Amino acid sequence: MTKMKRYMRGAMHSRTMWFSLAMMVFGAVEMYFPYLRDNIQPQYYGPIFMTIGVICGILRFLTKLPLDDK
């Protein structure tokens, strides 16, 4: 199996990669649907981004193996 295939297979099992995908989808939804953008109050942006940062940190600590070893 090539290194790229091993890497992609490992990415499919990575919680961090799934979370990143979810953030990309949320960003696209927020960008293309102004209704959502208008309903999130600016005072919540800070806590939202802090929560994202905490989740990324937790996922990093849970990561034990490189993607191509999963």
C-alpha beads as a LAMMPS data file, in Angstrom:
LAMMPS data file: protein, C-alpha beads

70 atoms
69 bonds

1 atom types
1 bond types

-500.0 500.0 xlo xhi
-500.0 500.0 ylo yhi
-500.0 500.0 zlo zhi

Masses

1 110.0

Atoms # bond

1 1 1 0.000 0.000 0.000
2 1 1 1.366 3.419 -0.882
3 1 1 2.115 5.941 1.804
4 1 1 -0.679 8.233 0.595
5 1 1 -3.258 5.430 0.825
6 1 1 -2.103 4.612 4.371
7 1 1 -2.324 8.295 5.255
8 1 1 -5.850 8.627 3.836
9 1 1 -6.997 5.452 5.587
10 1 1 -5.615 6.833 8.851
11 1 1 -7.352 10.165 8.247
12 1 1 -10.689 8.359 8.046
13 1 1 -10.127 7.125 11.618
14 1 1 -8.950 10.467 12.996
15 1 1 -11.299 12.373 15.293
16 1 1 -9.264 15.500 14.658
17 1 1 -9.761 15.196 10.905
18 1 1 -13.525 14.626 11.342
19 1 1 -13.712 17.690 13.601
20 1 1 -11.807 19.707 10.983
21 1 1 -14.267 18.573 8.324
22 1 1 -17.180 19.600 10.552
23 1 1 -15.598 23.042 11.035
24 1 1 -15.190 23.426 7.263
25 1 1 -18.857 22.535 6.734
26 1 1 -19.936 24.946 9.482
27 1 1 -17.800 27.691 7.897
28 1 1 -19.365 27.077 4.494
29 1 1 -22.880 27.093 5.964
30 1 1 -22.141 30.299 7.848
31 1 1 -20.723 31.934 4.721
32 1 1 -23.493 30.939 2.316
33 1 1 -26.496 31.308 4.612
34 1 1 -26.681 34.871 5.914
35 1 1 -29.639 33.880 8.085
36 1 1 -27.293 31.915 10.330
37 1 1 -24.721 34.714 10.372
38 1 1 -27.381 37.244 11.375
39 1 1 -28.627 35.081 14.256
40 1 1 -25.271 34.540 15.964
41 1 1 -24.657 37.530 18.201
42 1 1 -21.125 39.010 18.078
43 1 1 -20.665 38.542 21.846
44 1 1 -20.767 34.763 21.278
45 1 1 -17.881 34.695 18.771
46 1 1 -15.224 34.652 21.495
47 1 1 -16.747 31.736 23.448
48 1 1 -17.379 29.829 20.203
49 1 1 -13.733 30.131 19.140
50 1 1 -12.491 29.303 22.664
51 1 1 -14.629 26.151 22.615
52 1 1 -13.209 25.182 19.235
53 1 1 -9.694 25.698 20.606
54 1 1 -10.391 23.530 23.664
55 1 1 -11.846 20.755 21.489
56 1 1 -8.785 20.865 19.202
57 1 1 -6.496 20.645 22.237
58 1 1 -8.401 17.675 23.670
59 1 1 -8.335 15.887 20.318
60 1 1 -4.584 16.490 20.069
61 1 1 -3.990 14.926 23.490
62 1 1 -6.114 11.927 22.480
63 1 1 -4.013 11.418 19.352
64 1 1 -1.447 8.653 19.887
65 1 1 -0.475 7.526 16.383
66 1 1 0.469 9.260 13.146
67 1 1 -2.212 9.075 10.447
68 1 1 -0.311 6.590 8.289
69 1 1 -0.014 4.171 11.266
70 1 1 -3.752 4.035 12.030

Bonds

1 1 1 2
2 1 2 3
3 1 3 4
4 1 4 5
5 1 5 6
6 1 6 7
7 1 7 8
8 1 8 9
9 1 9 10
10 1 10 11
11 1 11 12
12 1 12 13
13 1 13 14
14 1 14 15
15 1 15 16
16 1 16 17
17 1 17 18
18 1 18 19
19 1 19 20
20 1 20 21
21 1 21 22
22 1 22 23
23 1 23 24
24 1 24 25
25 1 25 26
26 1 26 27
27 1 27 28
28 1 28 29
29 1 29 30
30 1 30 31
31 1 31 32
32 1 32 33
33 1 33 34
34 1 34 35
35 1 35 36
36 1 36 37
37 1 37 38
38 1 38 39
39 1 39 40
40 1 40 41
41 1 41 42
42 1 42 43
43 1 43 44
44 1 44 45
45 1 45 46
46 1 46 47
47 1 47 48
48 1 48 49
49 1 49 50
50 1 50 51
51 1 51 52
52 1 52 53
53 1 53 54
54 1 54 55
55 1 55 56
56 1 56 57
57 1 57 58
58 1 58 59
59 1 59 60
60 1 60 61
61 1 61 62
62 1 62 63
63 1 63 64
64 1 64 65
65 1 65 66
66 1 66 67
67 1 67 68
68 1 68 69
69 1 69 70
